[in-house]
Amino acid sequence: MDVEVDGSEGAPEEAGRRRRVHGMLKLYYGLNEEGKAPEQPLSLDPCDINGPHFDPELYLNKLRRECSLAELMDQETCMVKQIRSLDSDMQTLVYENYNKFISATDTIRKMKNDFKKMEDEMDCLSTNMEAITDFSARISGTLQDQHAQITKLSGVHTLLRKLQFLFELPARLNKCLELQAYTQAVNSHRRARCVLHQYSHLPSFKGIQDDCHAIMDKLAQELRQKFRDGGTSAKDLSECVELLLQLDEPAEELCDKFLSHAWSRLESDLQGLEAEIKPYPAMKDASACRSLSTAAAGSPTDKSPKSSFLPSPTSNTDILEFIDRGCNEFVSSLCLVITSYQELFINHAQTGELASKNIPQMANGKLHAFVDDLAARYFSLVERRIQEEKGVGDNSLLVRALDRFHRRLQAVTKLLPGSTVPNKGTEIVIRAATERVKQYLSALQSFYMDSLTDVRQALATPRLSVAGASVAGGGSHMGSMASSRDAPTSLPELLSSLSASILNQIKSVLASVHLFTAKDITFSNKPYFKGEFCSQGVRESLVVSFIKFVCQSSRQFCESAGDKGGSTPPALLLLLSRLCLDYETSTISYILTLTDEQFLVQHHSPVTPVTTLCAEAREAAQKLLNHYVKVQGLIISQMLRKSVETRDWVNTIEPRNVRAVMKRVVEDTTSIDVQVGLLYEEGVRKAHSSDSSKRTFSVYSSSRQQARYPASYTPSAPMDTNLLSNIHKLFSERIDIFSSVEFNKVSVMTGIIKISLKTFLECVRLRTFGRYGLQQIQVDCHYLQMYLWRFVSDENLVHFLLDEIVGSCAHRCLDPAPMEQSVIEVICERG
């Protein structure tokens, strides 16, 4: 281990020493780090020991004049050390590069040998070239006399072969016509056509020309007949057109005939596609709106919500097979027609008179019109088939079909630049994606409404425990529901399941829509799918619209009229208010963040800010909670109103117990308190006094003050009493009965109790009471005070309203004789 450590420490020292040596050598030779001399002006100082003009004598004289003996000795010692160091470094450098010097010497010796061998080979090559030149000169001299004769005989032979070809041409053309070798016949005639025309003034050549014309007319007639029959393949058709063009047929007529024949073939492909759509010509919105199945929806009461989307309507073939057939048959045939047509009429090199007729431009215009007409029919069929995809189940088939449709249309762009077909195809894809987003929005809305229906059914189930626990201290009449072992779920679980199922559906929809922007989809690179589709299509038209729908549909539950708040269950109002509040606090932000991250939304165009949606959700939650307070207050108020209006308060008997309706009011209030506490926090209360449940009520202000006034003021006592009561109200804090409540249990219960007691007060003011009627109201109010003070934020509010009730009853009493407080307490404790 010690040896290894020493070796590892010695290696850096050796490397450092070598660097110092090389550095000194570079410094000595005036080189920089790259091994080159620095570009700097040469020193002309003869005393510069490193300069090119160094003069030793002058340097020594200067040292003797300027330095002392000790300094001269030091200078000599330093110089000797540097000389020895440089000599040592030079030796070290030679030793280190010894192998390289040896290798360089061997290489130089080898190069000398190779060059010597190469010189010998070059001398040999030069000798051979001289011999070849000599032999070539001898051969040329020998054949010079016969060269002219051979050239003449070769020319005569070539002419005889041409004449033989011309005389045999009619027979050759007839043979090709019999064998249907039309291409060979046309090529042979084209080779001889110019010669026959040039020597047509000679009788023999004229006869050959006439025979050839007759044969070629017959051949052209057969080609036209073959072209008109249309029973040939595309390759044979192209061959016919090319041969007819070579036979000087009118190009425009041939273009029309070629396109007409191609139209008939492509029309058969379109008719085959249309036949697959005919069984489903008009699928109406009635079937389209059934985008969610309640059986598979997984209601909020289910523990595991299931997928709620319907499959696409069954057809002869699915959308992918339909697009595949259209691409493989129609689009492929169309591309083949375009290619063949361009090779024949546009890209074909025109010579002679044809070049001056500008055939390519004419043919190109006809081709564009032809392709646009057929593509328009094909696109209409594709759109009709896409419209049949009303189900919002598996979206991958539709996306794959659209991707294949868009991908295959790109071939038309390459074959026919400037065509509008690919752009129109992209528009179809965009419309299909937009329509799909609308279908998903409708599906989400239907799912939400179906989920609310399930919640209402669950709330209407007799075994459902709305409170989720037995009510303590109030003797709630809902205790039997709470103790039921078969209760499906509680109110918090309903809220959690509803919120989770909606969120799961949103995620499922976003996952399905995200397929339109997948990286392997060709049209996802289009600017629309990178920008507007993500921001306006998905974020605004789908997610934001659904959130607004949830808020708006929830607010509609507050518009039902009636004494009892309409047909909406109060528990549903409470649940929806909490749902909207949760949306405002977290869900909306989470959904929009998820959408922005999943679709990489870039807000180039204006979008709805999160704060706006949160404000709308909070407004809906506030409205629902206010309506819940109003509905529950009216329900209790209805009991109190009937209890007051249906009783003869003048002739009633002396009270012996608390009326049953008051017990029912306390029970219902306790149940509501438990119900609200399941979804909302407790809230802030004012400090309660220690004797809140034992507070006494004055019958009315004048009852205790009449004894204080002299007898002479007795006639005016009622007026004075009213005056004092009104003065007391002026200095009391004003109570707003229907004010907005806060999102906590105490505020909600305070609002309900205010409405109930205010109704009780107004009913009392409309009735006339006897002595025992007043005493019964005292008992009832004391009983209410014993229990209601613990539900409100400020117990003084309950005391004030109950004081008002008792005071109003005393004002309306014919014989105001109040009951002793001790008796009231006994009756209430016994009740």
SULJO-V736813 format. One record per backbone hydrogen bond with DSSP energy under -0.5 kcal/mol. NH is the residue of the N-H (numbers start at 1). CO is the residue of the C=O. Records with the same first field share a line. If there is no record, write none. Layout:
NH = CO  CO
//
This chain:
5 = 1
6 = 2
7 = 3
8 = 4
9 = 5
10 = 6
11 = 7
12 = 8
13 = 9
14 = 10
15 = 11
16 = 12
17 = 13
18 = 14
19 = 15
20 = 16
21 = 17
22 = 18
23 = 19
24 = 20
25 = 21
26 = 22
27 = 23
28 = 24
29 = 25
30 = 26
31 = 26
32 = 36
35 = 32
38 = 30
40 = 38
48 = 45
49 = 47
51 = 48
53 = 43
54 = 51
55 = 46
56 = 54
59 = 55
60 = 56
61 = 57
62 = 58
63 = 59
64 = 60
65 = 61
66 = 62
67 = 63
72 = 68
73 = 69
74 = 70
75 = 71
76 = 72
77 = 73
78 = 74
79 = 75
80 = 76
81 = 77
82 = 78
83 = 79
84 = 80
85 = 81
86 = 82
87 = 83
88 = 84
89 = 85
90 = 86
91 = 87
92 = 88
93 = 89
94 = 90
95 = 91
96 = 92
97 = 93
98 = 95
101 = 97
102 = 98
103 = 99
104 = 100
105 = 101
106 = 102
107 = 103
108 = 104
109 = 105
110 = 106
111 = 107
112 = 108
113 = 109
114 = 110
115 = 111
116 = 112
117 = 113
118 = 114
119 = 115
120 = 116
121 = 117
122 = 118
123 = 119
124 = 120
125 = 121
126 = 122
127 = 123
128 = 124
129 = 125
130 = 126
131 = 127
132 = 128
133 = 129
134 = 130
135 = 131
136 = 132
137 = 133
138 = 134
139 = 135
140 = 136
141 = 137
142 = 138
143 = 139
144 = 140
147 = 143
148 = 144
150 = 146
151 = 147
152 = 148
153 = 149
154 = 150
155 = 151
156 = 152
157 = 153
158 = 154
159 = 155
160 = 156
161 = 157
162 = 158
163 = 159
164 = 160
165 = 161
166 = 162
167 = 163
168 = 164
169 = 165  166
172 = 168
173 = 169
174 = 170
175 = 171
176 = 172
177 = 173
178 = 174
179 = 175
180 = 177
181 = 176
182 = 180
185 = 181
186 = 182
187 = 183
188 = 184
189 = 185
190 = 186
191 = 187
192 = 188
193 = 189
194 = 190
196 = 192
197 = 193
198 = 194
199 = 195
200 = 197
202 = 199
206 = 202
207 = 203
208 = 204
209 = 205
210 = 206
211 = 207
212 = 208
213 = 209
214 = 210
215 = 211
216 = 212
217 = 213
218 = 214
219 = 215
220 = 216
221 = 217
222 = 218
223 = 219
224 = 220
225 = 221
226 = 222
227 = 223
228 = 224
229 = 225
230 = 226
237 = 233
238 = 234
239 = 235
240 = 236
241 = 237
242 = 238
243 = 239
244 = 240
245 = 241
246 = 242
247 = 243
248 = 245
249 = 244
254 = 250
255 = 251
256 = 252
257 = 253
258 = 254
259 = 255
260 = 256
261 = 257
262 = 258
263 = 259
264 = 260
265 = 261
266 = 262
267 = 263
268 = 264
269 = 265
270 = 266
271 = 267
272 = 268
273 = 269
274 = 270
275 = 271
276 = 272  273
277 = 273  274
278 = 274
279 = 275
280 = 277
281 = 278
284 = 282
287 = 284
288 = 284
289 = 285
290 = 287
291 = 289
293 = 308
294 = 292
297 = 293
298 = 294
302 = 299
310 = 291
322 = 318
323 = 319
324 = 320
325 = 321
326 = 322
327 = 323
328 = 324
329 = 325
330 = 325  326
331 = 326
332 = 327
333 = 329
334 = 330
335 = 331
336 = 332
337 = 333
338 = 334
339 = 335
340 = 336
341 = 337
342 = 338
343 = 339
344 = 340
345 = 341
346 = 341  342
347 = 342
348 = 342
354 = 351
355 = 352
356 = 352  353
357 = 354
358 = 355
359 = 354
362 = 358
363 = 359
364 = 360
365 = 361
366 = 362
367 = 363
368 = 364
369 = 365
370 = 366
371 = 367
372 = 368
373 = 369
374 = 370
375 = 371
376 = 372
377 = 373
378 = 374
379 = 375
380 = 376
381 = 377
382 = 378
383 = 379
384 = 380
385 = 381
386 = 382
387 = 383
388 = 384  385
389 = 386
390 = 388
395 = 393
399 = 395
400 = 396
401 = 397
402 = 398
403 = 399
404 = 400
405 = 401
406 = 402
407 = 403
408 = 404
409 = 405
410 = 406  407
411 = 408
412 = 409
413 = 409
414 = 410
415 = 411
416 = 412
419 = 416
424 = 420
425 = 421
426 = 422
427 = 423
428 = 424
429 = 425
430 = 426
431 = 427
432 = 428
433 = 429
434 = 430
435 = 431
436 = 432
437 = 433
438 = 434
439 = 435
440 = 436
441 = 437
442 = 438
443 = 439
444 = 440
445 = 441
446 = 442
447 = 443
448 = 444
449 = 445
450 = 446
451 = 447
452 = 448
453 = 449
454 = 450
455 = 451
456 = 452
457 = 453
458 = 454
459 = 455
460 = 456
461 = 457  458
464 = 461
465 = 489
466 = 464
475 = 471
479 = 476
482 = 478
483 = 479
484 = 481
487 = 484
491 = 466
494 = 490
495 = 491
496 = 492
497 = 493
498 = 494
499 = 495
500 = 496
501 = 497
502 = 498
503 = 499
504 = 500
505 = 501
506 = 502
507 = 503
508 = 504
509 = 505
510 = 506
511 = 507
512 = 508
513 = 509
514 = 510
515 = 511  512
516 = 513
517 = 514
518 = 515
521 = 518
522 = 520
524 = 521
525 = 522
526 = 523
530 = 526
531 = 527
533 = 528
535 = 531
536 = 532
537 = 532
538 = 533
539 = 534
540 = 535
541 = 536
542 = 538
543 = 538
544 = 539
545 = 540
546 = 542
547 = 543
548 = 544
549 = 545
550 = 546
551 = 547
552 = 548
553 = 549
554 = 550
555 = 551
556 = 552
557 = 553  554
558 = 555
559 = 556
560 = 557
565 = 562
568 = 565
572 = 569
573 = 569
574 = 570
575 = 571
576 = 572
577 = 573
578 = 574
579 = 575
580 = 576
581 = 577
582 = 578
583 = 579
584 = 580
585 = 581
586 = 582
587 = 582
588 = 583
590 = 586
591 = 587
592 = 588
593 = 589
594 = 590
595 = 591
596 = 592
597 = 593
598 = 594
599 = 595
600 = 596
601 = 596
603 = 601
604 = 602
613 = 609
614 = 610
615 = 611
616 = 612
617 = 613
618 = 614
619 = 615
620 = 616
621 = 617
622 = 618
623 = 619
624 = 620
625 = 621
626 = 622
627 = 623
628 = 624
629 = 625
630 = 626
631 = 627
632 = 628
633 = 629
634 = 630
635 = 631
636 = 632
637 = 633
638 = 634
639 = 635
640 = 636
641 = 637
642 = 638
643 = 639
644 = 640
645 = 641
646 = 642
647 = 644
649 = 647
662 = 659
663 = 659
664 = 660
665 = 661
666 = 662
667 = 663
668 = 664
669 = 665
670 = 666
671 = 667
672 = 668
673 = 669
674 = 670
675 = 671
676 = 672
677 = 673
678 = 674  675
679 = 675  676
680 = 676
686 = 793
692 = 689
694 = 691
695 = 692
703 = 700
704 = 700  701
706 = 702
708 = 705
709 = 705  706
713 = 710
714 = 711
717 = 714
720 = 716
721 = 717
722 = 718
723 = 719
724 = 720
725 = 721
726 = 722
727 = 723
728 = 724
729 = 725
730 = 726
731 = 727
732 = 729
736 = 734
737 = 735
739 = 736
744 = 742
745 = 681
746 = 682
748 = 744
749 = 745
750 = 746
751 = 747
752 = 748
753 = 749
754 = 750
755 = 751
756 = 752
757 = 753
758 = 754
759 = 755
760 = 756
761 = 757
762 = 758
763 = 759
764 = 760
765 = 761
766 = 762  763
767 = 764
769 = 812
770 = 649
773 = 649
774 = 770
775 = 771
776 = 772
777 = 773
778 = 774
779 = 775
780 = 776
781 = 777
782 = 778
783 = 779
784 = 780
785 = 781
786 = 782
787 = 783  784
788 = 784
789 = 785
790 = 787
791 = 788
792 = 788
797 = 794
798 = 794
799 = 795
800 = 796
801 = 797
802 = 798
803 = 799
804 = 800
805 = 801
806 = 802
807 = 803
808 = 804
809 = 805
810 = 806
811 = 807
812 = 808
813 = 810
814 = 769
817 = 815
818 = 816
824 = 820
825 = 821
826 = 822
827 = 823
828 = 824
829 = 825
830 = 826
831 = 827
//
